[in-house]
Amino acid sequence: MIVLKIGGDIFSKGLNDNLSNDLKRVLENQKLIVVHGGGDEVTSIAEKLGKPQTFVTSPGGIKSRYTDEETAEIFTMVMAGKINKTIVRWLLNKGIKAVGVSGVDAETLRAERKKKLLIIDERNRKRIINGGYTGKISKVDVTLIMLLVEKGFVPVIAPIAVGENFEFLNVDADRAAGQIAGTIKADKIVFLTDVLGVEIEGKLVRTLTMKEAERLLPKIGSGMDKKVLASIEALKSGVKEVIISSGLIAEPLTNALTQRNGTVITFE
């Protein structure tokens, strides 16, 4: 079983015949679950709707969207609507039996709403702000996902979780993919992005152990840091191998799975 995370840059630039044909070839021998992001599309549509987006940075340097109630509604609309169904339509056009769902469906992703957020403000000071509608995943139920897989479908999952009061919560797509992969004990999880892999001081790193990844995490740039953190969580949950690679090259999934491209992270 393979979990494939399609990043927002791949949604905007890489939903083409190159990738879909490659997925179709991989599906001849493997079962596949797709999780997608799309934060830039959310930002674009929110701004068109007159809702400017705010981003905050944690003391650890991880940047994230501040999600108030209105933003949570827009996030849900765009992620579970436009982005999810665009990916499903793209796969169906290639004869791939895709079904779009979100983490809300069948309570696939349950999350605890963050009551407070500790951030670093523009003056480099630590501040505590209201947590809004951002969630930390607390439980993954893969019953629906596995039912679809067993019936020959490819689930396409939008990263929205349901909270303790059944509110929509914004959860990080990379970490959602990692926790889904960990729950099903996937053989591999592949993060397709717009860069070749993990870079340290401008140099591509081809292989990492989990401990090396943990040590290097503070040196990894914004955006990639979440993928590496999700990789660590997935490996700790039993995933055998993580690959972070470009989705904009020829046969991107095949080349990632055969380790010809990207960064490979293993437990040891």
N, C-alpha and C positions, 0 to 999 in steps of 0.2 A: 504494500500500500504506500502510495506517495501523496503527500500534501504539497500542493503548489500554491505559493503566495504570489499573486500578481500585483505589483505595486502601481501606484497612481500614474507614474511616468509610462509604464507599459500600457495602461488603459488609454492614455492620451496619444501615445506614439507607436505602440507595438501590437495592436490588435489587427494583425495582418495574416495573409496566407502562410507566410513563413512560420509563424508560431502555431497557428491552428493546424496546419498540416503536420507539424512536429508533434503536437499533442495527440493527434489522431494515430500516428505511428506508435507512440508510447503506449496508448490505450489498447493496442493489439496484444500487449503482454502484461500490462500493469493496470491496477485499479487506481483511480485518481480522484482526489478531493481538491477543489479550488477555493481559496479564500482570496478576496480582493481588498485593495485599499481604494484610494481616490480622493485624498484630502484636498488636492489642488482644485478638483472639480467642485467640491463642496464650497471652498472659499470663493471661487468664481461665481457660482450661482447665488450664494448668500449675499455677496456684494451687489449683484444685479437686483436682488430683492430689497436692497437698502439696509442690509445688516452687515456692517463691517466686522471682520473677524479679528479676534485678539488672541495672541499666542503668549504663553508664559514659559519660563525656564526654571527647572528644579535646581536645587543646590548641587546636584550631580551633573548639571549641564544638559539635561534632556529637555528638549523643547516640545511643547504640546499645545493643542488648541484649548482655549478656555471656552467651556461649553455651558452657556446659560440655557434656560428653558427654550427660548426661541431658537437658539442655535441647535439644540438637540432635535427639535422638530425638523429643521432644514437638513441637518445631518442625516436623519432617518429617511426623509423624502428622497434625497439625492443618492445615498448609499444603497438603500433597499429598492429604490425605484430606478432612476435613470441609469446609474452605473451597473447595477446588478443585471438589469434586463438587457442592457446593451451587450454585456459579456455573454449572457445566455443566447441572445439572438445571433451573435457572432459564431458561437460554437454550433448552434443548430444549423446554421448555413453550411457547415462542413460535415453535417451528418452525425454530429456528436450529440448524444441524448442528454442535454444539460437541463438541470432544474435549479432555478434560483430560489434561495431561502435566505433568511437572516438569522442571526443568533437569537432573535425573539421567538421565532417559530419553534414550537414544541419545547420552549425554554432551553434551547440548545446552549445558550450562553447566559448564565446567571451572574450578576455582578453586584458588588456592594458599592453604593454611592459614596464617593469621597466627600466627607463632611467639610474638611478643611484641606487647603493646599499650601505647602510651604514653597515659596518662590523666591527668586532673586530679582529685585526690581531694577529699573533703569539706572539707579544710583549704586547698583551692586550691593544692596542691602537685603537681608532676609526679611520676608514678610509672610504673614499668614492671611490667606483670603478664603472666602467661601468656596467650597468645592464644586458648586454648580452641578451639572449633570454628566460628570465624568465618572466612569466606574472602573473598579478593579475586579477582574474576573474571579469569581469564587467557586464556580462549579461549571463543568462542561458535561452535557448529556448528549452523547453521540447516537442515541437510538434512532432518530429520524435520519441522520446522515448515513448510518450504516444500512438502514432499510432501503434507502435510495441506491446505495452502492450495490447491495445484494441483488437488486432488481435491474441492474445494468445501467443506471443513470449516473451522471457526473454532477454531484452537488456543487453549486456555486454559492458561496456563503458571504453575506455582507456582515461587517463587524459592528453589529449593534447588539447590545445585551439588554436583558430585562432586569430591572432593579427589584429590591425587596418589596416595594409598593407598586410593582408592575409598571414603573415608568421606563421610558426609553433612555438608555445610557450609551454614551460614546465610549467605546473601548478601542485600544490600539490594535490595528489590524495585524501587525507583525506578531504581537504577543498572543492575539486570538488564534492565529494560525499555529503558533508554537504550542499552545495549550491543547488545541484540537489534535495536533499530531501526537503530542504526549499521551493524551487520553486513549487514542486508538493504537498506541505503540507502533506508529508508522515506521516503515523501514527507513524512509528518507523524507526530509522536508526541503523543498527548493524555494528560495526567495529570488524571484526574477525582478531585477531593478534596472536602472539606466547606467550603471557603472559596472566595471569588470569584476568587482568583488571588494573585499576589505582592503583598504590601503592605509598604510602607516608611513607617515612622512613622505607621501607621494609614491610609495612603492607598493605594488600589489603583493599581498601575502597569500600564498597558494594553499598552505595547510596550517591548521591550528588545533591544539587540543583545547578542551573546555577550560582547563586551568589557565592556559596561555591567553585565551579569549577573555577570561575574567580579569586577568592582570592588565591586559591592554585596553580594556573598556574605556578608561578615562581619556585615552589618547585618540579614540575613534570619533570622527566628526558627527555632527548632528544629522539625524536620519538613519545613518548606518548604525549608530549606537543602539537604536531600538531593535534592529534586526539581529545584532549580536546578542543583546540581552534575551531576545526571544529564542535564539539558538541555544543559549545556555539553559534556559528553562526547559526547552524541548528535550535536550540531551539528559538532563537530570530526571526527566519523566520517562525515559526509556527509548526515545528515538535513537536510532543507530547512527545516523549521519545527517549533517546539515550542509547544504551547498548554497552559497550566496553568489549569484552570477548575473551577467547581463542578459536581458530579454530582447536586446536589439541586435543580436548577432545571428548568423545562420544556424538553424536547428538549435535554438537556445536551450530547450529542455534536455534534449539528447546529449548535447555537449556538457551540460551541467552534471547529468547523471553519470556520464562516463569520465568525469573529472578532467575533461580536456580544457575546461574554462572555469573560472571562478575561484572562490575560496572554499575549501572543504574543512569543516569543523567536526571533530570526533570527540568522544568522551575521553579517550586516552591517546 
